[in-house]
Amino acid sequence: MKKIKVLIADDHAIVRTGLSTLLGTEPDIEVIAQAKNGVEAVETAIATRPDVIIMDIRMPLKDGAEATVELREKLPAAKVLVLTSFGEADGVAHALESGAAGAITKTAEDAELIAVVRKVASGGKFVSPEIKKLLKDSPPVPKLTPRQEEILAYMIKGLTNNEIADTLHIKKDTVEEHVNLLLAKLDATNRTEAVSIALKKQLLKI
């Protein structure tokens, strides 16, 4: 019997151990490697060439969505199954847009997770009903440019447009233009609401 080779990427050792133990009981599944961050996930996947990568969204150094993008380019045969907690709609949406084969919550039943690993390994797609609802209730924010992320970070710190312009050595008008674009992307009516949405959605690694 050809076994499904699985890589587990999660920054919590207890989650990796639990998933490894669970999947290891199945005769047709073999956990061949683990990774504790997104960079390690990419490097380990390239080295071990798993069939399925169970990818946590929130990880240090490189998040699961970014790792998925890179893996779709460097290891297109591998199937990425996103593992997520609630409140991570943007990261999940980005991963799915980038070619992840599926997404499932960390609260899923053991049998469901095992079945989904088999499904994506055989070329199927799966997005759990909970995640579909999450994406519907909390639509993902359009991707921000590096400059917009930079300005948003200063907004979160409470800097005014003038202070941001001085810090970045750019014109105040340019800052105001970026702020207006940010408000539009975040569907916010003012700076305070924009900051609140950014923090709730964890758009920046701060």
N, C-alpha and C positions, 0 to 999 in steps of 0.2 A: 504493500500500500504506500503510495506517494503521500507523504505528510505535507500539510500546509505549514510553511515556515513563517514564524511570526516574530517581529521585533516590537517590543513595548517601550514607548517613549513617554515618560512622566517624571516630573521633578520630585515626586514623593515616593520614597523607597517602599513604604507600606502598600501603595497602590500597585507598584511594579511587582512586588512579591505576591500580592493577592491575585493579580491577573495571571501571573506566571503559574501559580499553584492551580488556579481554576482551569486554565487552558491545558496545563500539563496532564490533566486527568483524561483528556480526550485522545483516543487512539490515533486519530488522523491529524492532530495538531501538535506542532513542536515549537516551543519558544526557544529561539536560537540566540537571542541577544536582548539586552536592555540598554536604555539611554536615559540620562537624567536631565538633558537640556536639548534644545533644538539643534545646536551645532553638532553635538554628539550623535543625535538621531540621524542626521544626514551622513556623517562620516561612517557611522556603524552600518547604516543601511547599504551604503556603497560597498563596504568591505564584506558584508555577509549576504547581501542580496536576498532579503526575505520576500515572501509572497505577499504578506500583509504587514503593514506598519500601523499599530494602534497608537495614535498620536494625540497627546494632550494638547489643548490649545494654549494654556497659560504655562510657559516655561521660560527660564532665564536664558540669556545670551541670544536666543532666537526663538520666537514663539512658534507654535504649531502651524499656524497659517503660513508664515514665512518659510518654514522647513518644508511644508507641502509644495509650495511653489518651486523650490529648488529641487526637490526630489522628482517632481513631474518632468523636470528638464533633464536631470542626470540619471534617473532610474525609472523610466516611464512604465516598465512592466510591473513594478510594485504597486499594490493597491493601498491607499491610505484610508484608514478608518478613524475619523476624528472622535475623540472622547472628550466630553465637555461637561462643565457645570452650568447651571442656569446663569444668565446674565452675560453671556459671551457671544451674543448674536453676531456681532461684527466679525470677530475672528472666525467663527464657524462659516459664515457666509463667504468670507474671503477664501477659506480653504476649499469650500465646495466649488466656488467659481474657478479655483485654480486646478480643479481636477480630482479632488478627494472623492473616493468611491462611496463614502457614506459618513454618517454622523450619528452618534448615540450618546445618551447621557450617562453619567457615572452612577445614576440611580437605577439603571436597567437591571432586570433580573438576569441571573447567571445564564439561564438557558437561552435568553434572547441574545445576549452578547455572543455566545458560542455560535448560534445560528447565523448571526450577522457576519461573523468572521468567515464562516463557510460560504456565505452568499457572495461577499465581495471578492473572496479568493477565486470564485468561479466566474467572475466577471459581472456580477450583479451590482445593483445600486440599492442603498437603503438610507433613508433619513427618518428617524423616529418621529412619531406624532408629536411628542413633546417639543422637539426641536423645530418642527414645521410651525407649531403654534408660536414658539419663541420668535422665529423669524418674521412671522406675520404681525405679532404684537409689538415687536421692537425692530422695525426695519433698519438694516445696516446703514451706516453713514457712508456716503461716497468717499473714496480714498482721498486722504489729504496729501498735499504736496509736502516735501521736506520743509519748505519755508513756512507753510501754514502750520505744520506741527510745531515748528520753532516758536512762532508767534503765539500759538495756543498755549504753549508751555509758560510763556511769560504772562499771558492773560491769567492763567491759573495762579501764578505767583502774585497777581494783583497789580502788575505794572500798567500804567496808562499808555495810550498810543504814543505820546511824546517820549516817554521813558523807553518804550520798546524801540522807537526810531533811533534814539541816542545809543542804546545798547548795541543795536545791529548795524549802526552807521548807515541807515537808509532814510529816505524822506518820510515825513509823517503821512503824506498823502498815500504813499505806497503801503504803509502799515494799515491805514484806514481801508484801503482797497482789499487787502488780505482779510481784515477783520470782517468786512461785509460779506466776503465770499465764505468765510467760516460760518457766519450766522446763517447763511443760506444753506450750506451743506448740512449743518446741524439742525436745521429747521427751528432756529432759536430767534426770539424777538429782541434779545439784548445780550450784552456780554455776560451778565450774571447767569442767565439761563444757559448760555453756551458752555460756560465753565461747568455748570451743574450736569449737563448732558455728557460732557467729555469725561468727567470724573465717574459718573454712573456707568458709562460704557467702557471705562478704562481704555480710552483711546491712546493714551501716552504711557510709556513706561517711566513713571515718576515715583 
